[in-house]
Structure formats: C-alpha cells, structure tokens
Amino acid sequence: MLKSEFVAVSDKNAELKKQVRELTERLRLAEQGKDQAQKQFLALGKQEKAGPFGTVKGLRINPTVVPDDSVNPRLAKILEKVAVKREIIVALANSNVKEMLEVWFTNIKRVGISNYLVVALDEEISKFCESNQVPFYKRDPDDGIDTIGKQGGNHAVSGLKFRILREFLQLGYSVLLSDVDIVYLQNPFDHLYRDSDVESMSDGHNNMTAYGYNDVFDEPAMGWARYAHTMRIWVYNSGFFYIRPTIPSIELLDRVATRLSKENAWDQAVFNEELFYPSHPGYDGLHAARRTMDIYLFMNSKILFKTVRNDANLSKLKPVIIHVNYHPDKLPRMKAIVEYYVNGKQDALKPFPDGSDW
C-alpha cells in the first residue's frame, strides 16, 4: 500500500472512530434521559468550540414552550385580553383575605398596572372583584382545590398556586405570582431581568443573607481540619416570584405540587428545596435557572421595619413592592406603608415594633 493511500485510510478510520464516539455519546445521553440541558443543546444544533479564556458563558435563558390554548380555552381568552406582552400578575384569594386584597388591587390600579388577574377561590371574591372592576378568573369546579380554596388559611391557599399556575405557563404566559399581603409602589415589570426560569424575592435581610455567603462551621475536635466551609442563602419567598413558561419552570411546579399532595409540608420550604438541592444518589435535581431580586426594590417587611425605616438614606428609596411577610398584623402594616410611601406621612411606621408581639 502506498504511503498516501495509508494516510488517507488512517484519516478515514479516525473520522469513523470520531463519528462512532459521537453517536455513542448521543445514545448514552438519550438513554440517560436526565440531562435536560444537554438534550436541549443537541436538539438546537451543532456543538460549539470553547472561546478564549474569560469569554465563555453558558446558556442561561431556556426557550419557552409552544403555547397550547387547548389546555384551557376559557382562561386563554381572558389572558389574551388582560396580559401585556404575554406577562401577567396573578394572585389567589378567598374571602378570608378580602380586606388585604382590596389594599392590594387599589395600589396596583394607582400605579397604573393593567395586566393583573385574581384567581377567585370562592363566590364572594368573584362578586367582590366584579363590583370593583378587577379582572378575575373563577376556575371550573375541582373538589380537591375547591375545599382548600374556600376554607383554607394563608399557607394552605398558598400551596394551591403551584397546581393552578401550570395552566398559565402551558398557555405560554410569564406569571408574576403575588400574595395579597403586598403593597405595589411601582410597576414591577419595569424592574425584571427575564434571564432565568424563576426570578424571586428573598427572605434575606441584607446582601449576605439574600445573595449568599460562605458560612464556616467550627468543629474543634477535628484539629487541623476544624473549619468546614458551607454555602448559605436565605430562602426565596414563594409569595412573590416571576416564572417564565419553560420546561424547567413547569417541572418545578409539578415537583412542588406532587410533594405537597403527599407530604405535610410548607410550600415555601418545598419550593426552595426543589430549586436548590443538587442531584445526588437517589435524587435528580431540577435544572432551572434562578435569579434573586434586588432586596431594596422587592422588599420584605423585615428589611423595612428593622433596617430601612431607621436609616436616613435607605428611607429615601422608593421600593417597587413591599411584602408584609415577616409580620402577622399584615393589614394595619399594609395601610401604614401606603400612608408612608404614598401619602407622605413620615410617622406612619413608628407605632409598629421591628418584629411581632406574638
């Protein structure tokens, strides 16, 4: 065999081996069926070479699902009228939170937000919304949801949202899920990044707790290795988050709803566990991109009452929303927040303690 022929055959053989390796890898990934990011990558097109050092960035924004109006034609028609740029604020409410709901939608209207919707969980709320020209949606009868929706307290109703929101995402809409113990001071859609599957407000009370920090655990008995480094972050608040209509987002809703149907668990704890726990033996983690909202724009009530109102500079800031999540006396604090930020009453927040009196 001539040298040139040998080289050609060798090159051809190397190319065939390369193709076999690629096909084997694709088959392995297809059979594995767990790595959503890689499956998405293979489906989107050819693989890319890595760029120069410091220039490469992974995919952050998952593609949205194809809207499927057949899932709920009635809801699809409502959203077509109410949503703006396929985005909408959604709140669940029953008659137990009627007074807070009124403060909620009054300030939404005042800010000039039109793309919001109340999921009415009982007839009283439906009539209340209708009489106040508030867009609402009454679900079709469902015994499993209706019993909790009509009689449930704050946490029980909160857990329903993960089942109800699925249809909104299937219809192709991004949802800003909102509890009703929230005062709107600006339009939140002007302050979102939209680069993640889930963009959530934090229960953290400063930059460290909200955005994450290295927490060192000390075990003196270990001697030289006494210090163990851990990563900590305060939980996301499941009462205010923006969720895009992507496969990971819908998987998140399914995971949380499934666990809540089987476990006696708090929805916020389950929401965070599914978002943050990594894959490990016996558990496949969720491949969802997440972003923490700015804690001084999307503010929780601990930050407001413990820090902001006592700081001359921070008190000049105007938040986008304030969520009265840290305090049980929600309604009076909501009204005081309106007095302070909307009506300019400088002493409106003074009667309230930093925490609660139990």
C-alpha positions as CSV (number, residue, x, y, z in Angstrom):
1,M,0.0,0.0,0.0
2,L,1.3,3.4,-1.0
3,K,2.1,5.9,1.8
4,S,-0.5,8.3,0.5
5,E,-3.2,5.6,0.5
6,F,-2.2,4.6,4.0
7,V,-2.6,8.2,5.2
8,A,-6.0,8.5,3.5
9,V,-7.2,5.3,5.1
10,S,-5.9,6.3,8.5
11,D,-7.6,9.6,8.3
12,K,-10.9,7.9,7.2
13,N,-10.6,5.5,10.1
14,A,-10.0,8.3,12.6
15,E,-13.0,10.1,11.2
16,L,-15.2,7.0,11.5
17,K,-14.0,6.4,15.1
18,K,-14.9,10.0,15.9
19,Q,-18.4,9.6,14.5
20,V,-18.8,6.4,16.5
21,R,-17.8,8.2,19.6
22,E,-20.2,11.0,18.9
23,L,-23.1,8.6,18.2
24,T,-22.3,6.5,21.3
25,E,-22.3,9.7,23.4
26,R,-25.6,10.8,21.9
27,L,-27.1,7.4,22.6
28,R,-25.8,7.4,26.1
29,L,-27.4,10.8,26.7
30,A,-30.6,9.8,25.1
31,E,-30.9,6.7,27.2
32,Q,-29.9,8.6,30.4
33,G,-32.9,10.9,29.8
34,K,-31.9,13.1,32.7
35,D,-29.7,15.9,31.5
36,Q,-32.2,18.4,30.1
37,A,-29.6,21.0,29.3
38,Q,-27.6,18.5,27.1
39,K,-30.7,17.2,25.4
40,Q,-31.8,20.8,24.6
41,F,-28.3,21.6,23.3
42,L,-28.3,18.5,21.0
43,A,-31.7,19.4,19.7
44,L,-30.8,23.1,19.0
45,G,-27.9,22.3,16.7
46,K,-24.2,21.7,16.4
47,Q,-21.8,21.9,19.3
48,E,-19.5,24.9,19.6
49,K,-15.9,25.2,20.5
50,A,-14.9,27.0,23.6
51,G,-13.8,30.6,23.1
52,P,-10.7,32.3,24.6
53,F,-10.2,32.3,28.4
54,G,-12.7,34.6,30.2
55,T,-15.0,34.9,27.2
56,V,-17.2,31.9,27.5
57,K,-20.7,31.9,29.0
58,G,-23.2,29.1,29.4
59,L,-26.8,29.2,28.2
60,R,-28.8,31.0,30.8
61,I,-32.2,31.5,29.2
62,N,-34.2,28.4,28.4
63,P,-36.6,28.6,25.4
64,T,-40.3,29.0,26.2
65,V,-42.8,26.3,25.4
66,V,-45.2,26.4,22.5
67,P,-48.5,27.8,23.7
68,D,-51.3,25.3,23.9
69,D,-54.7,27.0,24.1
70,S,-56.5,23.7,24.3
71,V,-55.4,23.3,27.9
72,N,-57.9,25.9,29.0
73,P,-59.7,27.8,26.2
74,R,-61.7,30.0,28.7
75,L,-58.5,31.1,30.5
76,A,-56.7,31.6,27.2
77,K,-59.4,34.1,26.2
78,I,-59.1,36.0,29.5
79,L,-55.4,36.2,29.3
80,E,-55.5,37.4,25.7
81,K,-57.5,40.4,26.9
82,V,-55.7,41.1,30.2
83,A,-52.0,40.2,29.7
84,V,-49.4,42.7,28.3
85,K,-46.6,41.2,26.2
86,R,-47.7,37.8,27.5
87,E,-47.0,38.8,31.1
88,I,-49.4,39.0,34.0
89,I,-49.6,39.4,37.7
90,V,-51.6,36.6,39.3
91,A,-52.9,36.3,42.9
92,L,-55.1,33.7,44.5
93,A,-57.7,34.9,47.0
94,N,-60.6,33.7,49.1
95,S,-62.9,35.7,51.4
96,N,-60.5,35.3,54.3
97,V,-58.2,37.8,52.7
98,K,-60.8,40.2,51.3
99,E,-59.6,43.3,53.1
100,M,-55.9,42.8,52.2
101,L,-57.0,42.0,48.6
102,E,-58.6,45.5,48.4
103,V,-55.4,47.2,49.5
104,W,-53.5,45.0,47.0
105,F,-55.6,45.9,43.9
106,T,-56.2,49.5,44.9
107,N,-52.4,50.2,44.8
108,I,-52.0,48.1,41.6
109,K,-54.5,50.4,40.0
110,R,-52.9,53.5,41.4
111,V,-49.6,52.6,39.9
112,G,-51.2,52.1,36.6
113,I,-50.8,48.4,36.2
114,S,-53.4,46.8,33.9
115,N,-52.1,43.3,33.4
116,Y,-53.2,41.6,36.7
117,L,-55.7,38.8,37.5
118,V,-57.2,37.5,40.7
119,V,-57.9,33.7,40.8
120,A,-61.1,33.8,42.8
121,L,-61.4,30.8,45.1
122,D,-64.9,31.4,46.2
123,E,-68.1,33.2,45.0
124,E,-67.7,36.1,47.4
125,I,-64.4,37.1,45.9
126,S,-65.7,36.7,42.4
127,K,-68.5,39.2,43.2
128,F,-66.1,41.5,45.1
129,C,-63.8,41.7,42.1
130,E,-66.6,42.2,39.7
131,S,-68.0,45.1,41.7
132,N,-64.6,46.7,41.8
133,Q,-63.7,46.3,38.1
134,V,-60.9,43.9,39.0
135,P,-60.1,41.2,36.4
136,F,-60.7,37.8,37.9
137,Y,-60.9,34.1,36.9
138,K,-63.1,31.5,38.6
139,R,-61.8,28.0,37.9
140,D,-64.0,25.1,36.9
141,P,-65.2,23.0,39.9
142,D,-62.5,20.8,41.4
143,D,-63.2,19.2,44.7
144,G,-59.5,18.8,45.6
145,I,-58.8,22.5,45.1
146,D,-62.2,24.0,46.0
147,T,-62.3,22.7,49.6
148,I,-58.9,24.3,50.4
149,G,-59.6,27.4,48.3
150,K,-62.8,28.2,50.1
151,Q,-61.9,27.3,53.7
152,G,-58.1,27.3,53.8
153,G,-55.8,29.7,55.6
154,N,-52.9,31.6,54.3
155,H,-50.4,28.7,53.9
156,A,-53.0,26.2,52.6
157,V,-54.1,28.6,49.9
158,S,-50.5,29.4,49.1
159,G,-49.9,25.7,48.3
160,L,-52.6,25.7,45.6
161,K,-50.8,28.1,43.3
162,F,-48.3,25.5,42.1
163,R,-51.2,23.5,40.6
164,I,-53.1,26.4,39.3
165,L,-50.1,28.2,37.7
166,R,-49.3,25.3,35.4
167,E,-52.1,26.2,33.0
168,F,-50.9,29.8,32.7
169,L,-47.4,28.5,31.7
170,Q,-48.8,25.9,29.3
171,L,-50.7,28.8,27.6
172,G,-47.4,30.5,27.1
173,Y,-47.6,33.3,29.6
174,S,-45.0,34.5,32.1
175,V,-46.5,35.0,35.5
176,L,-45.6,37.3,38.4
177,L,-47.1,35.3,41.2
178,S,-48.2,37.6,44.0
179,D,-49.6,37.1,47.5
180,V,-52.1,39.7,48.5
181,D,-50.2,41.0,51.6
182,I,-48.1,43.1,49.2
183,V,-48.2,46.8,48.5
184,Y,-47.3,48.0,45.0
185,L,-45.4,51.3,44.7
186,Q,-44.1,50.9,41.2
187,N,-44.7,48.7,38.2
188,P,-42.6,45.5,38.8
189,F,-42.4,44.7,35.1
190,D,-40.1,47.7,34.6
191,H,-37.6,46.1,37.0
192,L,-37.3,42.4,35.9
193,Y,-34.3,40.8,34.1
194,R,-36.2,37.9,32.5
195,D,-33.0,35.9,32.1
196,S,-33.9,33.0,34.3
197,D,-36.7,30.4,34.7
198,V,-37.5,31.8,38.2
199,E,-36.8,35.3,39.4
200,S,-37.8,35.6,43.1
201,M,-37.8,38.0,46.0
202,S,-35.7,36.9,49.0
203,D,-36.5,36.5,52.7
204,G,-32.9,37.7,53.3
205,H,-32.4,40.9,55.3
206,N,-29.1,42.1,53.9
207,N,-26.8,41.4,50.9
208,M,-25.1,38.4,52.6
209,T,-28.3,36.6,53.6
210,A,-30.1,37.4,50.3
211,Y,-27.4,36.7,47.8
212,G,-25.4,34.0,49.6
213,Y,-22.2,33.8,51.7
214,N,-19.5,31.4,52.9
215,D,-20.5,30.2,56.4
216,V,-17.7,28.5,58.3
217,F,-18.7,25.6,60.7
218,D,-16.3,25.1,63.6
219,E,-15.6,21.6,65.0
220,P,-12.6,21.8,67.3
221,A,-12.4,18.0,67.8
222,M,-11.2,17.8,64.1
223,G,-8.0,19.7,65.0
224,W,-6.3,20.9,61.8
225,A,-9.5,20.4,59.8
226,R,-11.8,22.0,62.4
227,Y,-13.1,24.6,60.0
228,A,-15.6,23.4,57.4
229,H,-16.9,25.9,54.8
230,T,-20.5,25.9,53.9
231,M,-22.6,27.9,51.5
232,R,-25.7,29.6,52.8
233,I,-28.5,31.7,51.4
234,W,-31.9,32.8,52.9
235,V,-34.8,31.2,51.2
236,Y,-36.8,32.6,48.2
237,N,-40.2,33.8,49.1
238,S,-42.8,31.7,47.3
239,G,-45.3,34.5,47.7
240,F,-43.7,36.7,45.1
241,F,-41.8,35.4,42.1
242,Y,-41.7,35.7,38.3
243,I,-41.8,32.5,36.4
244,R,-41.3,32.0,32.7
245,P,-43.1,29.4,30.6
246,T,-40.3,27.0,30.2
247,I,-39.9,23.2,30.6
248,P,-37.8,23.6,33.8
249,S,-40.4,26.0,35.3
250,I,-43.3,23.6,34.6
251,E,-41.2,20.8,36.0
252,L,-40.7,22.9,39.2
253,L,-44.5,23.4,39.6
254,D,-45.1,19.7,39.1
255,R,-42.5,18.7,41.6
256,V,-43.8,21.0,44.3
257,A,-47.4,20.2,43.7
258,T,-46.7,16.5,43.8
259,R,-44.8,16.7,47.1
260,L,-47.4,18.9,48.7
261,S,-50.1,16.4,47.7
262,K,-48.2,13.7,49.6
263,E,-46.4,15.5,52.4
264,N,-47.5,17.6,55.3
265,A,-45.0,20.3,54.3
266,W,-44.8,24.1,53.9
267,D,-45.0,25.1,50.3
268,Q,-42.2,27.7,50.6
269,A,-39.8,25.1,52.0
270,V,-40.6,22.6,49.2
271,F,-40.3,25.4,46.6
272,N,-36.7,26.2,47.8
273,E,-35.7,22.6,48.2
274,E,-36.6,21.8,44.6
275,L,-34.9,24.9,43.3
276,F,-31.6,24.5,45.2
277,Y,-31.0,20.8,46.0
278,P,-28.4,19.4,43.6
279,S,-28.5,16.0,42.0
280,H,-27.2,13.2,44.3
281,P,-27.6,9.5,44.7
282,G,-31.3,8.7,44.6
283,Y,-32.3,12.3,43.6
284,D,-32.3,14.1,40.3
285,G,-32.0,17.8,40.8
286,L,-34.0,20.4,38.9
287,H,-32.1,22.1,36.0
288,A,-33.7,25.6,36.4
289,A,-32.0,28.9,36.2
290,R,-32.8,31.3,39.0
291,R,-32.2,34.9,39.9
292,T,-32.6,36.7,43.3
293,M,-34.4,40.0,43.1
294,D,-32.9,43.3,44.4
295,I,-33.8,43.3,48.1
296,Y,-34.3,47.0,48.3
297,L,-36.6,47.1,45.3
298,F,-38.6,44.0,46.1
299,M,-38.5,44.4,49.8
300,N,-39.7,42.2,52.6
301,S,-41.1,43.6,55.8
302,K,-38.2,42.7,58.0
303,I,-35.9,44.9,55.9
304,L,-38.4,47.7,56.0
305,F,-39.2,47.7,59.7
306,K,-35.8,46.6,61.1
307,T,-33.5,48.5,58.8
308,V,-34.8,50.8,56.2
309,R,-37.1,53.0,58.4
310,N,-34.2,53.5,60.8
311,D,-31.7,54.6,58.1
312,A,-31.9,58.1,56.8
313,N,-30.5,57.2,53.4
314,L,-32.4,54.0,52.8
315,S,-35.6,55.5,53.9
316,K,-35.4,57.8,50.9
317,L,-35.5,54.9,48.5
318,K,-38.8,54.0,46.8
319,P,-39.3,50.2,46.6
320,V,-41.2,48.6,43.8
321,I,-43.2,46.4,46.2
322,I,-43.2,45.7,49.9
323,H,-44.3,42.3,51.1
324,V,-45.6,42.1,54.6
325,N,-44.3,38.5,55.0
326,Y,-42.5,38.8,58.3
327,H,-45.4,40.1,60.4
328,P,-48.8,38.6,61.4
329,D,-50.5,42.0,61.7
330,K,-50.5,42.4,57.9
331,L,-53.4,44.6,57.2
332,P,-52.5,47.5,59.5
333,R,-48.9,47.4,58.4
334,M,-50.0,47.5,54.7
335,K,-52.1,50.5,55.4
336,A,-49.3,52.2,57.2
337,I,-46.9,51.5,54.3
338,V,-49.4,53.2,52.0
339,E,-49.6,56.2,54.3
340,Y,-45.8,56.4,54.5
341,Y,-44.8,55.9,50.8
342,V,-47.9,57.2,49.0
343,N,-49.3,59.9,51.3
344,G,-46.0,61.1,52.8
345,K,-47.0,60.6,56.4
346,Q,-43.5,60.4,57.9
347,D,-44.5,58.9,61.3
348,A,-46.9,56.2,59.8
349,L,-44.5,53.4,60.5
350,K,-43.5,54.4,64.0
351,P,-46.2,52.7,66.0
352,F,-45.1,49.2,64.9
353,P,-42.3,47.2,66.5
354,D,-39.4,45.7,64.5
355,G,-40.8,42.2,64.9
356,S,-44.1,41.0,66.3
357,D,-45.5,40.7,69.8
358,W,-46.7,37.1,69.1
